[in-house]
């Protein structure tokens, strides 16, 4: 079983961090997912009629991530937190991207609740996963660019396993190696907040919403929480 950890120095710098880890085993990505389709279509209708819009950088949930990015030397208006980039794209185009049922599910929950999200195919994760400061020697191959290799900046917060970086800039972009596809059967989905005191309830609601979208299409789904404690 893969263990997820926050390094002590990251936990000290961001002590109110709370991460929901939603694990799905026996995932079936090739069957219809009508609940996810309905969730996406409902969001698109609400955006179109003006009854709802994604959180932007003026929202406290997004602003907190901008502040965090600046703290480790990343310009959040050039390299945006995942939920910020996806929400902006949605607001501009009026439609959410359709990638695969599992990815569409966590994207919908992420944008709906203004919380960064990501996912790793556990069959391609090597060892345990740590959220830590990079030393700059690690290697990262960006999603969709299997021939590329990047090195994070020293001091940048990354997700890593024994083989390399899984996500750069905390939650900006995931790695190609652990990407989730229709063929993925063991997946860890992550939802994050830096302010559990304020947004912990929202995170729990989002995690259970994601669990409900995944459950009809998996043998087992569970929600776990990762914090400083």
C-alpha contacts under 8 A as a table, 3 or more apart, distances in Angstrom:
res1	aa1	res2	aa2	distance
2	X	122	X	7.68
2	X	127	X	6.44
2	X	128	X	5.14
2	X	129	X	7.11
3	X	127	X	7.96
3	X	128	X	4.94
3	X	129	X	6.14
4	X	128	X	6.20
4	X	129	X	4.81
4	X	130	X	5.90
4	X	131	X	7.93
4	X	226	X	7.54
5	X	128	X	8.00
5	X	129	X	6.30
5	X	130	X	4.83
5	X	131	X	6.23
5	X	226	X	7.36
6	X	10	X	6.57
6	X	11	X	6.20
6	X	130	X	5.82
6	X	131	X	4.81
6	X	132	X	6.53
6	X	226	X	7.71
6	X	227	X	7.36
6	X	228	X	7.01
7	X	10	X	5.41
7	X	11	X	6.17
7	X	130	X	6.70
7	X	131	X	5.97
7	X	132	X	5.26
8	X	11	X	4.97
8	X	12	X	6.02
8	X	228	X	7.74
9	X	12	X	5.02
9	X	13	X	6.20
9	X	132	X	7.62
10	X	13	X	5.07
10	X	14	X	6.06
10	X	15	X	7.96
10	X	131	X	7.47
10	X	132	X	6.08
10	X	133	X	7.08
10	X	157	X	7.91
11	X	14	X	5.13
11	X	15	X	5.05
11	X	17	X	7.29
11	X	227	X	7.80
11	X	228	X	5.35
12	X	15	X	5.26
12	X	228	X	7.84
14	X	17	X	5.78
14	X	194	X	6.66
15	X	194	X	7.93
15	X	228	X	6.14
16	X	194	X	5.61
16	X	195	X	5.13
16	X	196	X	5.39
16	X	197	X	6.79
16	X	227	X	7.64
16	X	228	X	7.45
17	X	192	X	7.47
17	X	193	X	5.75
17	X	194	X	4.16
17	X	195	X	5.89
17	X	196	X	6.00
17	X	227	X	5.89
17	X	228	X	6.95
18	X	192	X	6.06
18	X	193	X	5.50
18	X	194	X	6.41
18	X	195	X	7.33
18	X	196	X	5.63
18	X	200	X	7.15
18	X	225	X	6.89
18	X	226	X	5.83
18	X	227	X	4.84
18	X	228	X	7.77
19	X	190	X	6.59
19	X	191	X	5.64
19	X	192	X	4.50
19	X	193	X	6.43
19	X	225	X	5.64
19	X	226	X	5.00
19	X	227	X	6.46
20	X	189	X	7.95
20	X	190	X	5.57
20	X	191	X	5.13
20	X	192	X	6.45
20	X	203	X	7.18
20	X	204	X	7.44
20	X	207	X	6.39
20	X	223	X	6.71
20	X	224	X	5.75
20	X	225	X	4.60
20	X	226	X	6.34
21	X	188	X	6.27
21	X	189	X	5.62
21	X	190	X	4.75
21	X	191	X	6.79
21	X	223	X	5.86
21	X	224	X	5.02
21	X	225	X	5.90
21	X	226	X	7.25
22	X	188	X	5.68
22	X	189	X	4.96
22	X	190	X	6.31
22	X	207	X	6.87
22	X	210	X	7.88
22	X	211	X	6.95
22	X	221	X	6.96
22	X	222	X	5.68
22	X	223	X	4.48
22	X	224	X	6.17
23	X	186	X	7.49
23	X	187	X	5.82
23	X	188	X	4.50
23	X	189	X	6.22
23	X	220	X	7.97
23	X	221	X	5.53
23	X	222	X	5.36
23	X	223	X	6.47
23	X	224	X	7.89
24	X	27	X	6.20
24	X	185	X	7.58
24	X	186	X	5.79
24	X	187	X	5.37
24	X	188	X	6.50
24	X	214	X	7.28
24	X	215	X	7.93
24	X	218	X	6.28
24	X	219	X	7.56
24	X	220	X	5.74
24	X	221	X	4.46
24	X	222	X	6.77
25	X	185	X	6.00
25	X	186	X	4.66
25	X	187	X	6.73
25	X	218	X	5.98
25	X	219	X	5.79
25	X	220	X	5.15
25	X	221	X	6.44
26	X	185	X	4.97
26	X	186	X	6.21
26	X	217	X	7.99
26	X	218	X	4.93
26	X	219	X	4.85
26	X	220	X	6.72
27	X	184	X	6.79
27	X	185	X	4.33
27	X	186	X	6.41
27	X	187	X	7.77
27	X	214	X	7.93
27	X	217	X	5.78
27	X	218	X	4.19
27	X	219	X	6.71
28	X	31	X	6.32
28	X	182	X	7.35
28	X	183	X	7.60
28	X	184	X	7.81
28	X	185	X	6.54
28	X	217	X	5.36
28	X	218	X	6.03
29	X	100	X	7.41
29	X	101	X	6.24
29	X	102	X	6.80
29	X	181	X	7.44
29	X	182	X	4.21
29	X	183	X	6.16
29	X	184	X	7.08
29	X	185	X	7.73
29	X	217	X	7.43
30	X	182	X	5.71
30	X	183	X	7.41
31	X	217	X	7.86
33	X	36	X	5.62
33	X	37	X	6.51
33	X	101	X	6.35
33	X	217	X	7.58
34	X	37	X	5.01
34	X	38	X	6.08
35	X	38	X	5.14
35	X	39	X	6.22
35	X	213	X	6.34
36	X	39	X	5.02
36	X	40	X	6.27
36	X	101	X	7.01
36	X	104	X	7.05
36	X	105	X	5.64
36	X	108	X	7.89
36	X	213	X	6.31
37	X	40	X	5.31
37	X	41	X	6.18
38	X	41	X	5.11
38	X	42	X	6.02
39	X	42	X	5.22
39	X	43	X	6.39
39	X	108	X	6.98
40	X	43	X	5.25
40	X	44	X	6.30
40	X	96	X	6.87
40	X	104	X	7.99
40	X	108	X	6.15
41	X	44	X	5.04
41	X	45	X	6.21
42	X	45	X	5.16
42	X	46	X	6.24
43	X	46	X	5.11
43	X	47	X	6.15
43	X	52	X	7.87
43	X	112	X	7.65
44	X	47	X	5.14
44	X	48	X	6.14
44	X	94	X	6.36
44	X	95	X	5.88
44	X	96	X	7.39
45	X	48	X	5.04
45	X	49	X	6.18
46	X	49	X	5.26
46	X	50	X	5.98
46	X	51	X	5.18
46	X	52	X	5.35
46	X	53	X	7.52
47	X	50	X	5.18
47	X	51	X	6.37
47	X	52	X	5.35
47	X	53	X	5.47
47	X	91	X	7.49
47	X	94	X	6.93
48	X	51	X	7.90
48	X	94	X	6.94
49	X	52	X	7.92
50	X	53	X	7.06
53	X	91	X	7.11
54	X	87	X	5.40
54	X	88	X	7.59
54	X	90	X	7.80
54	X	91	X	6.86
54	X	111	X	6.20
54	X	112	X	6.82
54	X	114	X	7.02
55	X	58	X	7.70
55	X	59	X	5.81
55	X	61	X	7.76
55	X	62	X	7.06
55	X	84	X	7.49
55	X	87	X	6.82
55	X	111	X	7.57
55	X	114	X	5.65
56	X	59	X	5.58
56	X	62	X	6.36
56	X	84	X	6.29
56	X	87	X	7.09
56	X	88	X	7.16
57	X	60	X	7.58
57	X	62	X	5.15
57	X	63	X	5.31
57	X	66	X	7.77
57	X	84	X	7.08
58	X	62	X	7.15
58	X	63	X	6.29
59	X	62	X	5.51
59	X	63	X	5.98
60	X	63	X	4.92
60	X	64	X	6.01
61	X	64	X	5.60
61	X	65	X	7.11
61	X	114	X	6.47
61	X	115	X	7.16
61	X	193	X	7.73
62	X	65	X	5.35
62	X	66	X	6.49
62	X	81	X	7.95
62	X	83	X	7.86
62	X	84	X	6.58
62	X	114	X	7.12
62	X	115	X	7.89
63	X	66	X	4.98
63	X	67	X	6.26
64	X	67	X	5.17
64	X	68	X	6.28
64	X	194	X	7.01
65	X	68	X	4.89
65	X	69	X	6.05
65	X	81	X	6.75
65	X	194	X	7.49
66	X	69	X	5.13
66	X	70	X	6.29
66	X	75	X	7.89
66	X	76	X	5.30
66	X	77	X	7.98
66	X	80	X	7.77
66	X	81	X	7.44
67	X	70	X	5.24
67	X	71	X	6.33
68	X	71	X	5.06
68	X	72	X	6.86
69	X	72	X	5.56
69	X	73	X	6.42
69	X	74	X	5.04
69	X	75	X	6.61
69	X	76	X	5.99
69	X	169	X	7.12
70	X	73	X	4.97
70	X	74	X	5.14
70	X	75	X	5.88
70	X	76	X	6.86
71	X	74	X	7.49
72	X	155	X	5.98
72	X	156	X	5.38
72	X	157	X	7.06
73	X	155	X	7.77
73	X	156	X	7.02
74	X	79	X	6.93
74	X	156	X	7.66
74	X	169	X	7.25
75	X	78	X	5.52
75	X	79	X	5.96
75	X	80	X	7.69
76	X	79	X	4.92
76	X	80	X	4.60
76	X	81	X	6.82
77	X	80	X	5.65
79	X	172	X	6.98
80	X	84	X	6.13
80	X	85	X	5.68
80	X	172	X	6.15
81	X	84	X	5.33
81	X	85	X	6.30
81	X	116	X	6.97
81	X	169	X	7.83
81	X	171	X	5.89
81	X	172	X	4.77
82	X	85	X	5.25
82	X	86	X	6.10
82	X	116	X	5.69
82	X	117	X	7.10
82	X	171	X	5.90
82	X	172	X	4.82
82	X	173	X	6.89
83	X	86	X	5.15
83	X	87	X	5.86
83	X	110	X	6.32
83	X	111	X	6.07
83	X	114	X	6.39
83	X	115	X	6.11
83	X	116	X	4.71
83	X	117	X	7.02
84	X	87	X	5.21
84	X	88	X	6.12
84	X	114	X	7.93
84	X	116	X	7.92
85	X	88	X	5.26
85	X	89	X	6.26
86	X	89	X	5.09
86	X	90	X	6.13
86	X	111	X	7.16
87	X	90	X	5.03
87	X	91	X	6.08
87	X	111	X	5.92
88	X	91	X	5.13
88	X	92	X	6.17
89	X	92	X	5.20
89	X	93	X	6.03
89	X	96	X	7.93
90	X	93	X	5.31
90	X	94	X	5.29
90	X	95	X	5.48
90	X	96	X	5.51
91	X	94	X	5.48
91	X	95	X	7.78
93	X	96	X	7.90
96	X	108	X	7.91
97	X	104	X	7.42
98	X	101	X	7.83
98	X	104	X	6.05
99	X	103	X	6.34
99	X	104	X	6.13
100	X	103	X	5.33
100	X	104	X	5.80
100	X	181	X	6.34
100	X	182	X	6.07
101	X	104	X	5.07
101	X	105	X	6.09
101	X	182	X	7.24
102	X	105	X	5.07
102	X	106	X	6.62
102	X	180	X	7.53
102	X	181	X	7.71
102	X	182	X	7.55
102	X	214	X	7.28
103	X	106	X	5.44
103	X	107	X	6.10
103	X	119	X	7.83
103	X	180	X	6.89
103	X	181	X	7.75
104	X	107	X	5.06
104	X	108	X	6.05
105	X	108	X	5.26
105	X	109	X	6.43
105	X	210	X	6.75
105	X	213	X	6.64
105	X	214	X	7.64
106	X	109	X	5.10
106	X	110	X	5.91
106	X	117	X	6.59
106	X	118	X	7.34
106	X	189	X	7.43
106	X	210	X	6.42
107	X	110	X	5.02
107	X	111	X	6.19
107	X	117	X	7.05
108	X	111	X	5.49
108	X	112	X	5.97
109	X	112	X	5.09
109	X	113	X	6.15
109	X	206	X	6.16
109	X	209	X	7.11
109	X	210	X	6.36
110	X	113	X	5.55
110	X	114	X	5.73
110	X	115	X	4.99
110	X	116	X	5.77
110	X	117	X	5.65
110	X	191	X	7.31
110	X	206	X	7.67
111	X	114	X	5.05
111	X	115	X	6.72
111	X	116	X	7.96
113	X	202	X	7.22
113	X	203	X	7.97
113	X	206	X	6.61
115	X	191	X	6.32
115	X	192	X	5.96
115	X	193	X	6.50
115	X	203	X	7.57
116	X	171	X	6.75
116	X	191	X	5.77
116	X	192	X	5.59
116	X	193	X	7.53
117	X	171	X	7.34
117	X	189	X	7.21
117	X	190	X	5.27
117	X	191	X	4.52
117	X	192	X	6.54
118	X	171	X	7.20
118	X	174	X	7.22
118	X	189	X	5.80
118	X	190	X	5.22
118	X	191	X	6.92
119	X	174	X	7.95
119	X	179	X	7.30
119	X	180	X	6.74
119	X	187	X	6.72
119	X	188	X	5.49
119	X	189	X	4.18
119	X	190	X	5.91
120	X	124	X	7.90
120	X	125	X	7.31
120	X	166	X	7.98
120	X	178	X	5.12
120	X	179	X	5.94
120	X	180	X	6.22
120	X	187	X	5.64
120	X	188	X	5.37
120	X	189	X	6.60
121	X	124	X	5.68
121	X	125	X	6.71
121	X	178	X	4.98
121	X	179	X	6.00
121	X	180	X	5.39
121	X	184	X	6.10
121	X	185	X	7.63
121	X	186	X	6.02
121	X	187	X	4.62
121	X	188	X	6.68
122	X	125	X	4.95
122	X	178	X	7.23
122	X	186	X	5.48
122	X	187	X	5.30
122	X	188	X	6.61
123	X	178	X	7.97
123	X	184	X	7.94
123	X	186	X	6.48
123	X	187	X	7.95
124	X	177	X	6.57
124	X	178	X	5.31
125	X	128	X	7.70
125	X	161	X	6.73
125	X	178	X	6.32
126	X	161	X	5.74
126	X	162	X	5.39
126	X	163	X	5.96
127	X	161	X	6.00
127	X	162	X	5.64
128	X	161	X	5.60
128	X	162	X	6.99
129	X	159	X	6.61
129	X	160	X	5.52
129	X	161	X	4.70
129	X	162	X	7.82
130	X	159	X	5.60
130	X	160	X	5.32
130	X	161	X	6.44
131	X	157	X	6.86
131	X	158	X	5.67
131	X	159	X	4.55
131	X	160	X	6.53
131	X	170	X	7.70
132	X	157	X	5.48
132	X	158	X	5.70
132	X	159	X	6.60
132	X	160	X	7.63
133	X	154	X	7.27
133	X	155	X	5.01
133	X	156	X	5.43
133	X	157	X	4.48
133	X	158	X	6.24
134	X	137	X	7.69
134	X	138	X	7.12
134	X	152	X	6.57
134	X	153	X	6.77
134	X	154	X	5.15
134	X	155	X	5.21
134	X	156	X	5.35
134	X	157	X	6.02
134	X	158	X	6.30
135	X	138	X	7.08
135	X	152	X	7.83
135	X	153	X	7.21
135	X	154	X	4.46
135	X	155	X	6.27
135	X	156	X	7.99
136	X	151	X	5.86
136	X	152	X	5.23
136	X	153	X	5.08
136	X	154	X	4.36
136	X	155	X	7.63
137	X	151	X	6.29
137	X	152	X	7.52
138	X	151	X	5.71
138	X	152	X	6.70
138	X	164	X	5.83
138	X	165	X	6.45
139	X	149	X	6.22
139	X	150	X	5.71
139	X	151	X	5.04
139	X	152	X	7.31
139	X	164	X	5.39
139	X	165	X	5.97
140	X	149	X	5.48
140	X	150	X	5.01
140	X	151	X	6.11
140	X	152	X	7.44
140	X	164	X	6.23
140	X	165	X	4.98
140	X	166	X	6.98
140	X	167	X	7.90
140	X	168	X	7.77
140	X	175	X	6.56
141	X	145	X	6.56
141	X	146	X	6.16
141	X	147	X	7.39
141	X	148	X	5.47
141	X	149	X	4.81
141	X	150	X	6.26
141	X	165	X	7.89
141	X	175	X	5.50
141	X	176	X	5.87
141	X	177	X	7.37
142	X	145	X	5.36
142	X	146	X	6.97
142	X	148	X	6.90
142	X	149	X	7.47
142	X	150	X	7.80
142	X	173	X	7.00
142	X	174	X	6.40
142	X	175	X	4.72
142	X	176	X	5.36
143	X	146	X	7.19
143	X	173	X	7.14
143	X	174	X	5.79
143	X	175	X	4.79
143	X	176	X	3.87
143	X	177	X	7.65
143	X	179	X	6.91
144	X	176	X	5.97
145	X	148	X	5.54
145	X	176	X	6.83
146	X	176	X	6.21
146	X	177	X	7.93
152	X	156	X	6.50
152	X	168	X	6.87
153	X	156	X	5.45
156	X	168	X	7.67
156	X	169	X	6.04
156	X	170	X	7.70
157	X	168	X	7.00
157	X	169	X	5.52
157	X	170	X	5.04
158	X	165	X	6.63
158	X	166	X	7.32
158	X	167	X	5.61
158	X	168	X	4.98
158	X	169	X	5.77
158	X	170	X	4.80
158	X	171	X	7.78
159	X	165	X	5.88
159	X	166	X	5.23
159	X	167	X	5.05
159	X	168	X	6.89
159	X	170	X	6.51
160	X	163	X	7.64
160	X	164	X	5.57
160	X	165	X	4.32
160	X	166	X	5.20
160	X	167	X	7.18
161	X	164	X	5.59
161	X	165	X	6.52
161	X	166	X	6.95
165	X	168	X	6.93
165	X	175	X	7.07
166	X	174	X	5.70
166	X	175	X	4.91
166	X	177	X	7.93
166	X	178	X	7.07
167	X	170	X	6.22
167	X	171	X	6.03
167	X	172	X	6.92
167	X	173	X	5.47
167	X	174	X	4.32
167	X	175	X	5.86
168	X	171	X	6.30
168	X	172	X	5.90
168	X	173	X	5.72
168	X	174	X	6.79
169	X	172	X	5.32
169	X	173	X	7.41
171	X	174	X	7.37
174	X	178	X	7.78
174	X	179	X	7.15
175	X	178	X	5.92
175	X	179	X	6.36
176	X	179	X	5.24
180	X	183	X	7.81
180	X	184	X	5.82
180	X	187	X	7.41
181	X	184	X	5.37
184	X	187	X	6.83
191	X	203	X	7.06
191	X	206	X	7.84
191	X	207	X	7.01
192	X	203	X	7.22
193	X	196	X	6.22
193	X	199	X	6.90
193	X	200	X	7.46
193	X	203	X	7.09
195	X	198	X	5.50
195	X	199	X	5.75
195	X	200	X	7.11
196	X	199	X	4.93
196	X	200	X	4.13
196	X	201	X	7.80
197	X	200	X	5.94
198	X	201	X	7.76
199	X	202	X	5.10
199	X	203	X	6.23
200	X	203	X	5.04
200	X	204	X	6.28
201	X	204	X	5.12
201	X	205	X	6.22
202	X	205	X	5.09
202	X	206	X	6.17
203	X	206	X	5.08
203	X	207	X	6.08
204	X	207	X	5.05
204	X	208	X	6.23
205	X	208	X	5.34
205	X	209	X	6.12
206	X	209	X	4.96
206	X	210	X	6.19
207	X	210	X	5.15
207	X	211	X	6.15
207	X	223	X	6.98
208	X	211	X	4.75
208	X	212	X	6.12
208	X	223	X	7.51
209	X	212	X	5.12
209	X	213	X	6.48
210	X	213	X	5.11
210	X	214	X	6.24
211	X	214	X	5.15
211	X	215	X	5.84
211	X	221	X	6.46
211	X	222	X	7.27
211	X	223	X	7.42
212	X	215	X	5.34
212	X	216	X	7.47
213	X	216	X	6.89
214	X	217	X	5.57
214	X	218	X	6.37
214	X	221	X	7.16
215	X	218	X	5.36
215	X	219	X	7.44
215	X	220	X	6.99
215	X	221	X	5.96
218	X	221	X	6.76
226	X	229	X	7.80
